[in-house]
Amino acid sequence: MLKNKSQTLKYIISDYIAAMLAWILFYYYRKYIIEYPIFGEIDFGLNIRLLIGAAVIPLLWILFYYLSGQYRDPYYRSRLQELGQTITTTLIGSTILFFVVILDDYIGSYKDYYTSYFILISIHFTATYFPRLFITANMIKRLRSGKIGFNTIFIGGGTKTLDFYNTITSKYRSSGHIIKGFVAIHENSTYQAVEKLQKLGYLKDIRKIIIDNNIHEVIIASESREQQSIEQIIAKVEFMDVKIRLIPDMYNILTGRHVTSSLYGSPLLEISHELLPAWQENTKRFIDVAGSLIAIVVGIPLYICMAIGVKLSSKGPILYSHERIGKFGKPFKIYKFRSMVVDAEKNGPALSSETDTRVTPFGRFMRKSRLDEIPQFFNVLVGDMSLVGPRPERQFFIEQIVLKAPLYKHLLRVRPGITSWGQVKYGYAENVDQMVERLRYDLIYIESMSIYFDIKIMIYTIKTVFEGSGK
């Protein structure tokens, strides 16, 4: 089984040590080459400035690498990609570091500036790239030897599946794919792939098959007679946390959400889950974590006040939790300050309304100001939610919404949020029809996602909290 966190940690530790070593070497270069000719006497021992720099600057490099997307998909890195990414980030990061930290150093002439700049780049690149190259090369070696790999299934079991399987298994080196079997598209068809591959089930059971077999990749290999099913196939798997590749004679069906790749010379198309560039997606997550930590720490007095208010307003627990559906359909527990009486849903799930007698007086105030939502900063911190994203719903209501608006499934491509464009523009929904109406705002958000849009939504939400104007 692939362990993404373990592999990512190797890169992080390597990058931290490399950045620390590079900074220490560069520090002594500046002291010996630049400052010694000017002052004639330099203390080359350890000092507080060096120690702080050696501890803090590597952390800034790690943050920069994370935001630029270098720690995503650690098992899909190539040596050429490693070289390109290291060159790019070294140039950008070293330039920022030079102008922020080094530009006011003592120099003998302006030539020392240029020399220092190129020395910094050279030392940092050398210290960073070669350990990374070793980790990546070792990982590729393990993939090609078959010691580790990606659990993979085919969708379709015809000649395309069989030919592709024969291609990747006939090579001396492993492709890194551990083929678990194939999924049949139609129940009344005969599939040639059963000669060599296990039939795991049918397309209608694809979600269970992927979860039960811990699948990392899905390769769609439908035959020409099954081409009309391609949109149905993609619709069933694109909202799951797996890589989706297609054997490319259905190229004309795609609408730009793909990237090309190859496997031992056999071309593949990859359906991308990405709605944001890597740097924006990672920046969004960084804002989520930093914003939640600040909100939790600064908001402690508010948490205490809300807890007292809930406790005094009605009998029962302070917090209320139940299961919601998150990104890729993964369920999680959401937490809110209780705004209703105990056993408000003893007769089954029910949405609230303006005149709902189950809502306590203090609960109505919290709902108007959105203050009942603030415990969800803990959900954001652990990664179940984001500060901004479509509101998470219960499976009970999702099933009803999907019957009227199948496009709702698109919302499962992102983390749900504490606030959303639908929440800002529409507010709470009192029934399934209103949920469907609010859906169009959330779809607009999905198609227009950006850091700027998130900031805009957060500003609107803060305005709602202070005005107490929420629906």
MIVEXZA-709757 format. One record per residue (C-alpha): residue number from 1; x, y, z. Coordinates in Angstrom, 2 decimals. Layout:
N
NUM X Y Z;
...
//
This chain:
471
1 0.00 0.00 0.00;
2 1.28 3.46 -0.92;
3 1.87 5.81 2.00;
4 1.66 9.35 0.64;
5 2.33 11.01 4.01;
6 5.46 8.94 4.60;
7 6.86 9.74 1.15;
8 5.99 13.43 1.48;
9 7.71 13.54 4.87;
10 10.94 12.31 3.23;
11 10.88 15.30 0.86;
12 10.03 17.74 3.66;
13 12.87 16.54 5.92;
14 15.31 16.56 2.98;
15 14.25 20.07 1.91;
16 14.48 21.41 5.48;
17 18.00 20.06 6.01;
18 19.06 21.28 2.56;
19 17.72 24.79 3.19;
20 19.40 24.92 6.60;
21 22.74 23.73 5.20;
22 22.51 26.17 2.28;
23 21.79 29.10 4.58;
24 24.67 28.25 6.95;
25 27.13 27.88 4.05;
26 25.93 31.11 2.50;
27 26.19 32.88 5.85;
28 29.88 31.94 6.20;
29 30.49 32.81 2.55;
30 29.20 36.32 3.22;
31 31.31 36.64 6.39;
32 34.55 35.35 4.86;
33 34.37 36.57 1.23;
34 32.30 39.78 1.53;
35 32.76 41.20 5.04;
36 36.27 40.07 6.01;
37 38.03 42.25 3.35;
38 36.00 45.26 4.60;
39 36.35 44.86 8.37;
40 39.50 42.79 8.58;
41 38.28 40.88 11.60;
42 35.17 38.68 11.75;
43 33.81 36.42 14.48;
44 33.18 33.13 12.68;
45 31.51 31.45 15.65;
46 27.84 30.69 16.06;
47 25.63 33.66 16.89;
48 21.96 34.27 17.50;
49 21.34 35.71 14.02;
50 22.74 32.61 12.35;
51 20.78 30.26 14.61;
52 17.47 32.08 14.03;
53 18.07 32.17 10.28;
54 19.03 28.48 10.17;
55 15.79 27.56 11.97;
56 13.26 29.97 10.43;
57 14.37 30.33 6.80;
58 14.07 26.57 6.07;
59 10.50 26.72 7.40;
60 9.74 29.51 4.93;
61 11.20 27.39 2.13;
62 8.98 24.45 3.14;
63 5.94 26.73 3.14;
64 6.93 28.03 -0.30;
65 7.33 24.49 -1.67;
66 3.97 23.51 -0.21;
67 2.15 26.50 -1.67;
68 3.70 25.87 -5.09;
69 2.36 22.31 -5.06;
70 5.61 20.38 -4.82;
71 4.37 17.99 -2.14;
72 1.30 16.85 -4.06;
73 1.15 13.31 -5.45;
74 4.64 12.31 -4.23;
75 4.51 8.97 -6.07;
76 3.86 10.62 -9.44;
77 7.11 12.62 -9.58;
78 9.64 12.15 -12.36;
79 13.33 13.06 -12.39;
80 12.79 15.60 -15.18;
81 9.89 17.15 -13.27;
82 12.09 17.23 -10.17;
83 14.76 19.19 -12.04;
84 12.31 21.70 -13.51;
85 10.50 22.33 -10.22;
86 13.73 22.72 -8.25;
87 15.18 25.20 -10.74;
88 11.97 27.27 -10.79;
89 11.42 27.41 -7.03;
90 15.11 28.02 -6.32;
91 15.17 31.02 -8.67;
92 11.95 32.52 -7.29;
93 12.62 31.78 -3.60;
94 16.25 32.89 -3.71;
95 15.30 36.14 -5.42;
96 12.70 36.92 -2.74;
97 15.14 35.96 0.02;
98 17.89 38.10 -1.48;
99 15.78 41.25 -1.69;
100 14.13 40.79 1.72;
101 17.07 39.63 3.85;
102 20.39 40.19 2.09;
103 20.10 43.41 0.11;
104 21.08 45.66 3.05;
105 24.29 43.71 3.82;
106 27.67 45.42 3.87;
107 29.43 45.16 0.49;
108 32.69 46.30 -1.04;
109 31.15 46.95 -4.48;
110 27.94 46.22 -6.38;
111 29.71 43.26 -7.95;
112 29.42 41.60 -4.51;
113 25.63 41.80 -4.78;
114 25.57 39.93 -8.09;
115 28.09 37.38 -6.86;
116 26.15 36.80 -3.64;
117 22.92 36.34 -5.58;
118 24.34 33.66 -7.87;
119 26.19 31.94 -5.00;
120 22.94 31.76 -3.01;
121 21.11 30.20 -5.98;
122 23.93 27.73 -6.65;
123 24.31 26.57 -3.05;
124 20.57 26.23 -2.47;
125 19.94 24.39 -5.76;
126 22.80 21.96 -5.19;
127 21.83 21.23 -1.58;
128 18.15 20.75 -2.51;
129 18.20 18.98 -5.87;
130 20.54 16.05 -5.32;
131 18.85 14.69 -2.15;
132 15.48 15.11 -3.90;
133 16.84 13.29 -6.94;
134 17.99 10.42 -4.74;
135 14.55 10.12 -3.06;
136 12.73 10.29 -6.40;
137 15.06 7.83 -8.13;
138 14.70 5.38 -5.24;
139 10.91 5.71 -5.36;
140 10.89 5.10 -9.15;
141 13.15 2.07 -8.67;
142 10.71 0.60 -6.13;
143 7.78 1.25 -8.47;
144 9.50 -0.39 -11.44;
145 10.58 -3.38 -9.37;
146 6.98 -3.94 -8.30;
147 7.72 -3.47 -4.58;
148 5.12 -0.70 -4.43;
149 2.39 0.31 -6.85;
150 -0.97 1.89 -7.56;
151 -4.02 -0.31 -7.09;
152 -5.70 -0.05 -10.49;
153 -8.89 -1.26 -12.16;
154 -10.13 -1.14 -15.74;
155 -13.65 -0.08 -16.61;
156 -14.56 -2.23 -19.56;
157 -13.35 -5.74 -20.18;
158 -13.04 -5.99 -23.94;
159 -10.06 -6.26 -26.28;
160 -8.79 -2.79 -25.33;
161 -8.49 -3.80 -21.69;
162 -6.84 -7.10 -22.60;
163 -4.38 -5.48 -25.06;
164 -3.45 -2.73 -22.60;
165 -3.01 -5.22 -19.77;
166 -0.78 -7.40 -21.96;
167 1.29 -4.34 -22.90;
168 2.05 -3.22 -19.36;
169 2.63 -6.73 -17.98;
170 4.90 -7.89 -20.79;
171 7.56 -5.29 -20.02;
172 10.68 -6.09 -18.02;
173 10.03 -3.14 -15.72;
174 6.79 -2.74 -13.80;
175 4.55 0.21 -14.73;
176 3.77 0.69 -11.05;
177 0.18 -0.47 -11.53;
178 -1.19 -3.33 -9.46;
179 -4.12 -4.50 -11.57;
180 -6.95 -5.67 -9.35;
181 -9.34 -6.58 -12.17;
182 -11.97 -4.98 -14.35;
183 -15.48 -3.60 -13.96;
184 -18.07 -4.63 -16.52;
185 -20.09 -1.83 -18.10;
186 -23.14 -3.90 -19.08;
187 -24.51 -6.87 -17.20;
188 -25.58 -8.79 -20.29;
189 -22.29 -8.60 -22.23;
190 -19.40 -11.04 -22.63;
191 -15.94 -9.72 -21.76;
192 -12.70 -11.16 -23.15;
193 -10.67 -9.79 -20.23;
194 -11.95 -12.60 -17.98;
195 -9.20 -14.73 -19.57;
196 -6.60 -12.93 -17.44;
197 -8.40 -10.52 -15.13;
198 -10.93 -10.89 -12.34;
199 -14.33 -9.34 -12.94;
200 -14.95 -7.27 -9.81;
201 -18.53 -6.32 -10.56;
202 -20.57 -3.90 -12.60;
203 -20.51 -0.15 -13.18;
204 -23.48 0.41 -10.89;
205 -21.32 -0.84 -7.99;
206 -18.21 1.18 -8.92;
207 -18.09 3.23 -5.72;
208 -18.12 0.14 -3.48;
209 -15.54 -1.60 -5.70;
210 -13.16 1.37 -5.49;
211 -13.48 1.62 -1.70;
212 -13.25 -2.13 -1.03;
213 -10.12 -2.53 -3.17;
214 -8.42 0.71 -2.09;
215 -8.13 1.81 -5.72;
216 -5.76 4.65 -6.69;
217 -6.31 4.67 -10.48;
218 -9.15 3.90 -12.85;
219 -8.42 3.27 -16.53;
220 -11.50 3.60 -18.76;
221 -11.20 1.20 -21.69;
222 -14.66 1.12 -23.24;
223 -15.13 -0.45 -26.66;
224 -16.59 1.38 -29.64;
225 -20.03 -0.17 -29.02;
226 -19.92 1.28 -25.50;
227 -18.94 4.84 -26.42;
228 -22.40 6.14 -25.57;
229 -21.69 5.12 -21.97;
230 -18.57 7.27 -21.58;
231 -20.33 10.24 -20.00;
232 -22.15 7.92 -17.60;
233 -18.84 6.25 -16.66;
234 -17.07 9.55 -16.01;
235 -20.05 10.84 -14.02;
236 -19.83 7.82 -11.71;
237 -16.11 8.05 -10.94;
238 -15.08 11.70 -11.29;
239 -16.42 12.60 -7.85;
240 -14.19 10.05 -6.16;
241 -10.63 10.48 -4.94;
242 -8.96 8.45 -7.71;
243 -6.93 9.26 -10.80;
244 -8.99 8.69 -13.95;
245 -7.29 7.83 -17.23;
246 -8.80 6.99 -20.60;
247 -7.48 5.00 -23.55;
248 -7.80 7.84 -26.04;
249 -10.12 7.05 -28.90;
250 -12.85 8.99 -27.07;
251 -10.77 12.19 -27.25;
252 -13.48 14.09 -29.10;
253 -15.91 13.54 -26.20;
254 -13.79 15.37 -23.67;
255 -14.19 19.06 -23.04;
256 -10.77 20.25 -22.01;
257 -10.61 18.71 -18.54;
258 -7.75 16.37 -19.41;
259 -4.01 16.18 -19.62;
260 -2.08 13.79 -21.82;
261 0.24 11.15 -20.44;
262 1.65 7.84 -21.56;
263 2.47 4.43 -20.18;
264 5.32 2.61 -21.95;
265 4.52 4.55 -25.10;
266 0.77 3.91 -24.94;
267 -1.01 7.28 -24.86;
268 -3.55 8.00 -22.13;
269 -5.77 10.95 -21.30;
270 -6.21 11.95 -17.68;
271 -9.41 13.50 -16.36;
272 -8.38 16.20 -13.92;
273 -10.14 16.84 -10.59;
274 -8.39 20.17 -10.25;
275 -10.60 23.24 -10.12;
276 -7.73 25.49 -9.01;
277 -4.05 25.67 -9.94;
278 -1.89 23.83 -7.40;
279 -0.57 27.05 -5.83;
280 -4.09 28.42 -5.32;
281 -5.42 25.16 -3.91;
282 -2.56 24.94 -1.41;
283 -2.83 28.64 -0.58;
284 -6.54 28.11 0.09;
285 -5.71 25.28 2.50;
286 -3.02 27.40 4.18;
287 -5.57 30.21 4.67;
288 -8.02 27.64 6.08;
289 -5.56 26.40 8.69;
290 -4.15 29.81 9.62;
291 -7.60 31.45 9.68;
292 -9.08 28.67 11.82;
293 -6.25 28.79 14.35;
294 -6.61 32.58 14.66;
295 -10.41 32.33 14.93;
296 -10.21 29.64 17.62;
297 -7.60 31.46 19.73;
298 -8.98 34.99 19.35;
299 -12.56 33.76 19.62;
300 -12.19 31.96 22.97;
301 -14.22 34.65 24.83;
302 -16.93 34.39 22.15;
303 -16.98 30.60 22.44;
304 -17.45 30.94 26.20;
305 -20.28 33.47 25.76;
306 -22.06 31.28 23.18;
307 -21.68 28.20 25.41;
308 -23.20 30.06 28.39;
309 -26.00 31.41 26.21;
310 -26.89 27.95 24.88;
311 -26.78 26.41 28.35;
312 -29.02 29.10 29.88;
313 -31.51 29.18 26.99;
314 -32.61 25.54 27.12;
315 -31.79 22.16 28.61;
316 -29.39 19.94 26.75;
317 -25.81 19.80 25.46;
318 -23.95 22.89 24.31;
319 -22.76 21.38 21.05;
320 -24.76 19.57 18.40;
321 -23.21 17.15 15.93;
322 -24.38 14.90 13.14;
323 -23.06 13.34 9.96;
324 -22.63 15.37 6.80;
325 -21.18 14.45 3.40;
326 -17.85 16.01 2.43;
327 -15.44 16.00 -0.50;
328 -15.65 12.92 -2.74;
329 -18.71 11.78 -0.77;
330 -16.75 11.10 2.42;
331 -18.96 11.39 5.55;
332 -17.77 13.37 8.59;
333 -19.13 14.77 11.85;
334 -20.02 18.46 11.79;
335 -20.14 20.53 15.02;
336 -22.37 23.51 15.80;
337 -23.66 25.31 18.88;
338 -27.07 23.81 19.55;
339 -29.76 26.21 18.33;
340 -32.78 23.88 18.74;
341 -34.43 22.05 21.59;
342 -33.23 18.54 22.44;
343 -34.69 15.75 20.24;
344 -35.68 18.28 17.58;
345 -35.48 15.54 14.96;
346 -37.01 12.67 16.90;
347 -39.47 12.18 14.02;
348 -36.71 12.14 11.39;
349 -34.55 14.68 9.51;
350 -36.32 18.00 8.96;
351 -35.18 21.40 7.71;
352 -35.79 24.54 9.73;
353 -37.86 27.60 8.80;
354 -38.37 31.19 9.96;
355 -41.27 30.10 12.19;
356 -39.75 26.83 13.41;
357 -40.80 26.34 17.03;
358 -37.90 23.95 17.61;
359 -35.43 26.86 17.43;
360 -34.69 28.43 20.82;
361 -34.74 32.25 21.20;
362 -30.97 32.29 21.65;
363 -30.64 29.84 18.79;
364 -32.53 32.24 16.52;
365 -30.04 34.98 17.40;
366 -27.12 32.66 16.67;
367 -28.60 31.63 13.32;
368 -29.16 35.24 12.27;
369 -25.56 36.11 13.08;
370 -24.16 32.72 11.93;
371 -22.52 32.30 15.37;
372 -23.87 28.76 15.71;
373 -21.38 27.80 12.97;
374 -18.15 28.82 14.74;
375 -17.33 25.38 16.24;
376 -16.82 24.29 12.62;
377 -13.42 26.00 12.66;
378 -12.31 22.72 14.26;
379 -13.73 20.84 11.24;
380 -11.70 23.15 9.00;
381 -8.56 22.59 11.03;
382 -8.68 18.80 10.62;
383 -9.40 19.05 6.89;
384 -13.06 17.98 6.71;
385 -14.16 21.47 5.69;
386 -12.87 24.75 4.28;
387 -13.61 28.30 5.36;
388 -15.38 28.80 2.02;
389 -17.20 26.11 0.08;
390 -20.71 24.76 -0.56;
391 -22.58 23.96 2.63;
392 -22.36 20.25 3.54;
393 -25.65 18.37 3.55;
394 -26.91 15.14 5.04;
395 -27.16 12.07 2.82;
396 -30.93 12.03 3.43;
397 -31.36 15.40 1.69;
398 -28.65 14.84 -0.94;
399 -30.59 11.88 -2.30;
400 -33.68 14.09 -2.67;
401 -31.75 16.98 -4.23;
402 -30.03 14.74 -6.80;
403 -33.43 13.48 -8.02;
404 -34.37 17.07 -8.94;
405 -30.89 18.44 -9.74;
406 -28.24 15.80 -10.67;
407 -25.68 18.61 -10.99;
408 -25.54 18.71 -7.19;
409 -22.86 16.00 -7.38;
410 -20.45 18.61 -8.73;
411 -20.36 20.14 -5.25;
412 -18.67 16.97 -3.98;
413 -15.54 17.90 -5.94;
414 -14.52 20.41 -3.26;
415 -14.39 20.59 0.54;
416 -17.63 21.95 1.99;
417 -17.35 25.28 3.78;
418 -18.44 27.19 6.86;
419 -19.75 29.84 4.50;
420 -20.55 29.80 0.81;
421 -21.76 31.94 -2.05;
422 -25.13 30.19 -1.74;
423 -25.23 30.96 1.98;
424 -24.34 34.62 1.38;
425 -26.75 35.21 -1.51;
426 -29.58 32.89 -0.47;
427 -29.20 31.87 3.18;
428 -30.65 28.81 4.91;
429 -32.95 26.62 2.84;
430 -36.27 25.58 4.38;
431 -37.05 22.72 1.97;
432 -35.54 20.69 -0.86;
433 -36.87 23.07 -3.53;
434 -35.03 25.95 -1.87;
435 -31.90 23.79 -1.66;
436 -32.15 23.34 -5.43;
437 -32.57 27.13 -5.86;
438 -29.49 27.76 -3.72;
439 -27.58 25.20 -5.77;
440 -27.14 27.59 -8.70;
441 -25.10 29.96 -6.52;
442 -22.85 27.13 -5.37;
443 -22.37 25.96 -8.97;
444 -21.33 29.49 -9.88;
445 -18.77 29.27 -7.07;
446 -17.46 25.91 -8.32;
447 -16.98 27.26 -11.85;
448 -15.43 30.56 -10.65;
449 -13.27 29.35 -7.76;
450 -10.34 31.56 -6.88;
451 -8.64 33.01 -3.81;
452 -10.17 36.39 -4.73;
453 -13.70 34.91 -4.77;
454 -13.10 33.24 -1.38;
455 -11.98 36.55 0.14;
456 -15.04 38.27 -1.31;
457 -17.35 35.66 0.25;
458 -15.60 35.94 3.62;
459 -16.04 39.73 3.59;
460 -19.76 39.35 2.84;
461 -20.06 36.77 5.65;
462 -18.34 39.03 8.20;
463 -20.76 41.78 7.17;
464 -23.69 39.39 7.76;
465 -22.36 38.44 11.21;
466 -22.06 42.06 12.36;
467 -25.42 43.08 10.88;
468 -27.19 39.93 12.08;
469 -28.95 39.88 8.71;
470 -28.64 36.19 7.88;
471 -31.64 34.30 6.61;
//
